[in-house]
Amino acid sequence: MIEPFEETAPTGDELSDYDRSHVKLYMRLFDADADGADWREVVKVLFGIDPTKDSQRARSVYDSHLARARWMTRTGYRYLLRQSDD
């Protein structure tokens, strides 16, 4: 099942509710990118967007969420760790 998602992932320096609810998606994106997966296949599987029918939207959604996934691995995870200590 594909979980609901926004067209554009958050871009701020704070962990959002959207980020918290999409950690699994971010990690799957990050792992797929690290494994060299084709972005078109990834966006089709994770977002349910057909990149042959809506290539601009598919690429935009993919790029936005991958950027946030990278942010989560560099910075955002610290917010999650702090919350688990509370």
Secondary structure by P-SEA (a helix, b strand, c coil): ccccccccccccccccaaaaacaaaaaaaaaaaaacccaaaaaaaaccccccccaaaaaaaaaaaaaaaaaaaccaaaaaaaaaac
